[in-house]
Amino acid sequence: MSLCCFAVQALSQTPQELKSDLPPVEGWTVTPEIEVFNRDNLYERINGAAPLFLENNFQEMTSMVYAKGEDYITVQAYRHATPEDAFGMYASERSTDMAFYPGIGGEAQGDGYGLYFFSGCVYVKISTGNEGEDFIAAMLQIAKGLAGKIDPKASYPPIFAKFPKQGAVPHTEAYITSNYIGHEFLKPVYTVNYEFDGKKFQVFALDAKTAENAKKILTAYYAFARQPEEFSKATCWSMTVTTGLFR
C-alpha cells in the first residue's frame, strides 16, 4: 500500500504540481498566489479542526484560488501520508445532508457552497462564497479534473470489499487511525455501520499484519469484553484481520 501511495504522490506531490493540475474553467482564472500549511501551522488556517487532520497523518495543505471578478472558488488540497489517511479524513467530515457525486475521485459529496472528495493521498475541499448553478458547475469541473490528475483509479481502501454487503448502511465506511472505542490496541480500524431488523451495530476490522499480532490484539479485546480467549484459523484472511461487533 505504501508503494501505491508513492506512485500517487509522484503525480501531485508538491504545491506547484497540484496547482499545475488544476483544470481550466471558462470565465475563471487561477490566481498566481498559493498558500502552503504544514503540521506546525495548519491551525492558523483551520484552527479547531487541525487536531483531527493531524490524527489522520496530515502532511501538507495547499490552498489555491480561482477568481472571476469579485467572485472566487477556493481549492484546499490536504496531502496525507497514505490513501487510507486521506479517505479517513474525508469520511470523518462526510454528511448525510449533502449530495453525492459519482465519478469524482474515490467518493465526492457537496452542497451549494462546497464540494469535497478524496483521491490518492489527497483530501480536497472546494468552496465558494456564493451559491448558484454556475458555481456548482464550476466546482464540479474543478473536482473532476483535479481528481483525475491525482489518481484516476481512486477508490475506497480494498479491505472494504471484504465486508458483508447485506445490511450495510451506504456511505458509512470509515477509517479510524487510533483509539477506536477508546482502546489504544485497536488501531488502525476500518468500520461499516449495519442495520438488521431495526437493530443498529457496527462491524470493524483491522490489519494485524501477522498472526502473532492478531493474537495479542484478540487477547486484549477478550480481556476488555470479559470473554474467554478463543483463537482459530478463521482469524486469517489473505491478510491477518481481527473483526468484531459492538453496540
C-alpha positions as a Markdown table, in Angstrom:
| # | Residue | x | y | z |
|---|---|---|---|---|
| 1 | Met | 0.0 | 0.0 | 0.0 |
| 2 | Ser | 2.9 | 2.4 | 0.7 |
| 3 | Leu | 4.2 | 1.8 | -2.8 |
| 4 | Cys | 0.9 | 2.7 | -4.2 |
| 5 | Cys | 0.9 | 6.0 | -2.2 |
| 6 | Phe | 4.4 | 6.8 | -3.5 |
| 7 | Ala | 3.2 | 6.4 | -7.1 |
| 8 | Val | 0.2 | 8.6 | -6.5 |
| 9 | Gln | 2.2 | 11.3 | -4.8 |
| 10 | Ala | 4.5 | 11.4 | -7.8 |
| 11 | Leu | 1.6 | 12.8 | -9.8 |
| 12 | Ser | 0.6 | 15.6 | -7.4 |
| 13 | Gln | 3.1 | 15.9 | -4.6 |
| 14 | Thr | 4.2 | 19.4 | -4.4 |
| 15 | Pro | 2.1 | 22.6 | -4.2 |
| 16 | Gln | 3.3 | 23.6 | -7.7 |
| 17 | Glu | 2.3 | 20.2 | -9.1 |
| 18 | Leu | -1.1 | 20.5 | -7.5 |
| 19 | Lys | -1.6 | 24.0 | -9.0 |
| 20 | Ser | -0.5 | 22.8 | -12.4 |
| 21 | Asp | -3.1 | 20.0 | -12.3 |
| 22 | Leu | -5.9 | 22.5 | -11.8 |
| 23 | Pro | -8.1 | 22.3 | -14.9 |
| 24 | Pro | -9.1 | 25.4 | -16.9 |
| 25 | Val | -12.6 | 26.6 | -16.2 |
| 26 | Glu | -14.2 | 29.0 | -18.7 |
| 27 | Gly | -14.5 | 32.5 | -17.2 |
| 28 | Trp | -12.4 | 31.7 | -14.2 |
| 29 | Thr | -8.6 | 32.4 | -13.7 |
| 30 | Val | -6.3 | 30.6 | -11.3 |
| 31 | Thr | -4.6 | 33.4 | -9.3 |
| 32 | Pro | -0.8 | 33.2 | -9.1 |
| 33 | Glu | -0.6 | 33.1 | -5.3 |
| 34 | Ile | -0.7 | 29.8 | -3.3 |
| 35 | Glu | -0.6 | 29.3 | 0.4 |
| 36 | Val | 1.0 | 26.3 | 2.0 |
| 37 | Phe | 0.5 | 25.0 | 5.5 |
| 38 | Asn | 2.2 | 22.1 | 7.3 |
| 39 | Arg | 1.7 | 20.2 | 10.5 |
| 40 | Asp | 3.2 | 23.1 | 12.6 |
| 41 | Asn | 0.9 | 25.9 | 11.3 |
| 42 | Leu | -2.2 | 24.2 | 10.0 |
| 43 | Tyr | -4.2 | 25.6 | 13.0 |
| 44 | Glu | -3.6 | 29.1 | 11.6 |
| 45 | Arg | -6.0 | 28.3 | 8.7 |
| 46 | Ile | -8.5 | 25.8 | 10.2 |
| 47 | Asn | -8.0 | 26.4 | 14.0 |
| 48 | Gly | -10.0 | 23.8 | 16.0 |
| 49 | Ala | -10.2 | 21.3 | 13.1 |
| 50 | Ala | -6.5 | 20.9 | 12.9 |
| 51 | Pro | -6.1 | 18.1 | 15.6 |
| 52 | Leu | -8.3 | 15.7 | 13.6 |
| 53 | Phe | -6.3 | 16.3 | 10.5 |
| 54 | Leu | -3.1 | 15.6 | 12.4 |
| 55 | Glu | -4.6 | 12.3 | 13.7 |
| 56 | Asn | -5.1 | 11.3 | 10.1 |
| 57 | Asn | -1.4 | 11.8 | 9.4 |
| 58 | Phe | -1.8 | 15.2 | 7.6 |
| 59 | Gln | 1.4 | 16.3 | 5.9 |
| 60 | Glu | 0.8 | 19.5 | 3.9 |
| 61 | Met | -2.1 | 21.7 | 2.7 |
| 62 | Thr | -2.0 | 23.7 | -0.5 |
| 63 | Ser | -4.6 | 26.5 | -0.9 |
| 64 | Met | -5.3 | 27.8 | -4.3 |
| 65 | Val | -7.9 | 30.2 | -5.7 |
| 66 | Tyr | -10.0 | 30.6 | -8.9 |
| 67 | Ala | -11.2 | 34.2 | -9.5 |
| 68 | Lys | -13.9 | 35.8 | -11.7 |
| 69 | Gly | -14.3 | 39.4 | -11.0 |
| 70 | Glu | -15.1 | 39.7 | -7.3 |
| 71 | Asp | -16.2 | 36.0 | -7.1 |
| 72 | Tyr | -13.9 | 33.3 | -6.0 |
| 73 | Ile | -13.6 | 29.5 | -5.6 |
| 74 | Thr | -11.0 | 28.2 | -3.1 |
| 75 | Val | -9.3 | 24.8 | -3.5 |
| 76 | Gln | -7.7 | 23.3 | -0.4 |
| 77 | Ala | -5.7 | 20.1 | -1.1 |
| 78 | Tyr | -4.7 | 18.3 | 2.1 |
| 79 | Arg | -1.9 | 15.8 | 1.4 |
| 80 | His | -1.8 | 12.8 | 3.9 |
| 81 | Ala | 0.7 | 10.1 | 4.5 |
| 82 | Thr | -1.4 | 7.3 | 2.8 |
| 83 | Pro | -4.6 | 7.0 | 0.7 |
| 84 | Glu | -6.2 | 5.4 | 3.8 |
| 85 | Asp | -5.5 | 8.5 | 5.8 |
| 86 | Ala | -7.0 | 10.8 | 3.1 |
| 87 | Phe | -10.1 | 8.6 | 2.9 |
| 88 | Gly | -10.3 | 8.6 | 6.7 |
| 89 | Met | -10.3 | 12.4 | 6.9 |
| 90 | Tyr | -12.9 | 12.6 | 4.1 |
| 91 | Ala | -15.1 | 10.1 | 5.9 |
| 92 | Ser | -14.8 | 11.9 | 9.2 |
| 93 | Glu | -16.4 | 15.0 | 7.6 |
| 94 | Arg | -18.9 | 13.2 | 5.3 |
| 95 | Ser | -22.5 | 14.3 | 5.9 |
| 96 | Thr | -25.9 | 12.7 | 5.0 |
| 97 | Asp | -27.2 | 16.3 | 4.4 |
| 98 | Met | -25.0 | 16.6 | 1.3 |
| 99 | Ala | -25.4 | 15.2 | -2.2 |
| 100 | Phe | -23.1 | 12.5 | -3.6 |
| 101 | Tyr | -21.4 | 13.0 | -7.0 |
| 102 | Pro | -20.3 | 9.7 | -8.7 |
| 103 | Gly | -17.2 | 9.6 | -10.8 |
| 104 | Ile | -15.1 | 12.0 | -8.8 |
| 105 | Gly | -12.1 | 10.5 | -7.0 |
| 106 | Gly | -12.9 | 7.7 | -4.6 |
| 107 | Glu | -16.1 | 9.5 | -3.5 |
| 108 | Ala | -17.3 | 13.1 | -3.6 |
| 109 | Gln | -20.1 | 15.0 | -2.0 |
| 110 | Gly | -21.2 | 18.6 | -1.6 |
| 111 | Asp | -23.8 | 21.3 | -1.4 |
| 112 | Gly | -24.4 | 24.7 | -2.9 |
| 113 | Tyr | -21.3 | 26.2 | -1.3 |
| 114 | Gly | -18.7 | 23.3 | -1.3 |
| 115 | Leu | -17.6 | 20.1 | -2.9 |
| 116 | Tyr | -15.3 | 17.5 | -1.1 |
| 117 | Phe | -13.6 | 14.4 | -2.4 |
| 118 | Phe | -10.5 | 12.1 | -1.8 |
| 119 | Ser | -8.1 | 10.9 | -4.4 |
| 120 | Gly | -4.9 | 9.0 | -3.7 |
| 121 | Cys | -3.2 | 10.6 | -0.7 |
| 122 | Val | -5.1 | 13.9 | -1.1 |
| 123 | Tyr | -8.3 | 15.1 | 0.5 |
| 124 | Val | -9.7 | 18.1 | -1.4 |
| 125 | Lys | -12.1 | 20.7 | -0.2 |
| 126 | Ile | -13.5 | 23.2 | -2.8 |
| 127 | Ser | -15.6 | 26.1 | -1.6 |
| 128 | Thr | -17.2 | 29.3 | -2.7 |
| 129 | Gly | -18.8 | 32.3 | -1.0 |
| 130 | Asn | -21.7 | 32.3 | -3.4 |
| 131 | Glu | -24.5 | 29.8 | -4.2 |
| 132 | Gly | -25.8 | 29.1 | -7.7 |
| 133 | Glu | -25.8 | 26.6 | -10.6 |
| 134 | Asp | -22.9 | 28.3 | -12.2 |
| 135 | Phe | -20.8 | 28.0 | -9.1 |
| 136 | Ile | -21.7 | 24.3 | -8.6 |
| 137 | Ala | -20.9 | 23.5 | -12.2 |
| 138 | Ala | -17.5 | 25.2 | -11.9 |
| 139 | Met | -16.7 | 23.3 | -8.7 |
| 140 | Leu | -17.7 | 20.0 | -10.3 |
| 141 | Gln | -15.4 | 20.8 | -13.3 |
| 142 | Ile | -12.5 | 21.6 | -11.0 |
| 143 | Ala | -13.1 | 18.5 | -8.9 |
| 144 | Lys | -13.3 | 16.1 | -11.9 |
| 145 | Gly | -10.2 | 17.5 | -13.5 |
| 146 | Leu | -8.1 | 17.6 | -10.3 |
| 147 | Ala | -9.2 | 14.2 | -9.0 |
| 148 | Gly | -8.3 | 12.5 | -12.3 |
| 149 | Lys | -4.9 | 14.0 | -12.2 |
| 150 | Ile | -4.1 | 13.0 | -8.7 |
| 151 | Asp | -5.3 | 9.4 | -9.1 |
| 152 | Pro | -7.5 | 8.3 | -12.0 |
| 153 | Lys | -8.2 | 4.9 | -10.2 |
| 154 | Ala | -9.0 | 6.3 | -6.8 |
| 155 | Ser | -11.4 | 4.1 | -4.7 |
| 156 | Tyr | -12.2 | 3.0 | -1.2 |
| 157 | Pro | -9.5 | 1.1 | 0.6 |
| 158 | Pro | -9.6 | -2.5 | -0.7 |
| 159 | Ile | -10.4 | -4.1 | 2.7 |
| 160 | Phe | -14.0 | -2.7 | 2.4 |
| 161 | Ala | -14.7 | -5.3 | -0.3 |
| 162 | Lys | -14.3 | -8.0 | 2.4 |
| 163 | Phe | -17.2 | -6.6 | 4.5 |
| 164 | Pro | -20.7 | -8.2 | 4.1 |
| 165 | Lys | -23.0 | -6.3 | 1.8 |
| 166 | Gln | -26.3 | -7.3 | 3.4 |
| 167 | Gly | -27.5 | -4.8 | 5.9 |
| 168 | Ala | -24.6 | -2.4 | 5.3 |
| 169 | Val | -25.7 | 1.3 | 5.6 |
| 170 | Pro | -24.5 | 3.2 | 2.5 |
| 171 | His | -21.8 | 5.8 | 2.9 |
| 172 | Thr | -20.9 | 4.8 | 6.5 |
| 173 | Glu | -17.5 | 3.3 | 5.7 |
| 174 | Ala | -14.8 | 4.9 | 7.9 |
| 175 | Tyr | -11.1 | 4.6 | 8.9 |
| 176 | Ile | -10.0 | 5.3 | 12.4 |
| 177 | Thr | -6.3 | 5.8 | 13.0 |
| 178 | Ser | -6.2 | 5.3 | 16.8 |
| 179 | Asn | -8.2 | 4.7 | 20.0 |
| 180 | Tyr | -11.2 | 3.0 | 18.4 |
| 181 | Ile | -14.0 | 2.8 | 21.0 |
| 182 | Gly | -11.4 | 4.2 | 23.5 |
| 183 | His | -8.8 | 1.4 | 23.1 |
| 184 | Glu | -5.3 | 2.1 | 22.1 |
| 185 | Phe | -4.7 | -1.5 | 20.9 |
| 186 | Leu | -7.5 | -1.2 | 18.3 |
| 187 | Lys | -5.7 | 0.8 | 15.5 |
| 188 | Pro | -6.0 | 1.5 | 12.7 |
| 189 | Val | -9.5 | 0.3 | 12.2 |
| 190 | Tyr | -11.9 | 0.1 | 9.3 |
| 191 | Thr | -15.6 | 0.3 | 10.1 |
| 192 | Val | -19.0 | 0.0 | 8.5 |
| 193 | Asn | -22.4 | 0.6 | 10.0 |
| 194 | Tyr | -25.2 | -2.1 | 9.7 |
| 195 | Glu | -28.9 | -2.4 | 10.4 |
| 196 | Phe | -30.8 | -5.7 | 10.7 |
| 197 | Asp | -34.4 | -6.0 | 11.9 |
| 198 | Gly | -34.3 | -2.5 | 13.3 |
| 199 | Lys | -31.1 | -3.1 | 15.2 |
| 200 | Lys | -28.1 | -1.0 | 14.5 |
| 201 | Phe | -24.5 | -2.1 | 15.0 |
| 202 | Gln | -21.0 | -1.6 | 13.6 |
| 203 | Val | -18.5 | -4.0 | 12.2 |
| 204 | Phe | -14.8 | -3.2 | 12.5 |
| 205 | Ala | -11.7 | -4.8 | 11.0 |
| 206 | Leu | -8.0 | -4.1 | 11.3 |
| 207 | Asp | -4.9 | -5.4 | 9.6 |
| 208 | Ala | -2.8 | -7.1 | 12.3 |
| 209 | Lys | 0.0 | -7.9 | 9.8 |
| 210 | Thr | 0.9 | -11.1 | 11.5 |
| 211 | Ala | -0.9 | -14.0 | 13.3 |
| 212 | Glu | 1.1 | -13.1 | 16.5 |
| 213 | Asn | -0.1 | -9.5 | 16.4 |
| 214 | Ala | -3.6 | -10.7 | 15.8 |
| 215 | Lys | -3.4 | -12.9 | 18.9 |
| 216 | Lys | -2.2 | -10.0 | 21.0 |
| 217 | Ile | -5.0 | -7.8 | 19.8 |
| 218 | Leu | -7.6 | -10.5 | 20.4 |
| 219 | Thr | -6.2 | -11.2 | 23.9 |
| 220 | Ala | -6.5 | -7.5 | 24.8 |
| 221 | Tyr | -10.0 | -7.4 | 23.3 |
| 222 | Tyr | -11.2 | -10.5 | 25.1 |
| 223 | Ala | -9.9 | -9.1 | 28.4 |
| 224 | Phe | -11.9 | -5.9 | 27.8 |
| 225 | Ala | -15.0 | -7.8 | 26.8 |
| 226 | Arg | -14.6 | -10.3 | 29.6 |
| 227 | Gln | -14.8 | -13.2 | 27.2 |
| 228 | Pro | -12.7 | -16.4 | 27.2 |
| 229 | Glu | -9.8 | -16.5 | 24.8 |
| 230 | Glu | -10.7 | -18.4 | 21.7 |
| 231 | Phe | -8.4 | -18.4 | 18.7 |
| 232 | Ser | -8.9 | -20.2 | 15.4 |
| 233 | Lys | -7.6 | -20.3 | 11.9 |
| 234 | Ala | -10.5 | -18.1 | 11.0 |
| 235 | Thr | -8.5 | -15.1 | 12.2 |
| 236 | Cys | -6.6 | -15.1 | 8.9 |
| 237 | Trp | -7.9 | -13.9 | 5.5 |
| 238 | Ser | -5.4 | -13.1 | 2.7 |
| 239 | Met | -4.0 | -10.9 | 5.4 |
| 240 | Thr | -4.4 | -11.2 | 9.1 |
| 241 | Val | -7.5 | -9.4 | 10.2 |
| 242 | Thr | -9.3 | -9.1 | 13.5 |
| 243 | Thr | -13.1 | -8.4 | 13.4 |
| 244 | Gly | -15.7 | -7.6 | 16.0 |
| 245 | Leu | -19.1 | -6.2 | 16.7 |
| 246 | Phe | -20.4 | -3.8 | 19.3 |
| 247 | Arg | -23.5 | -1.8 | 20.3 |
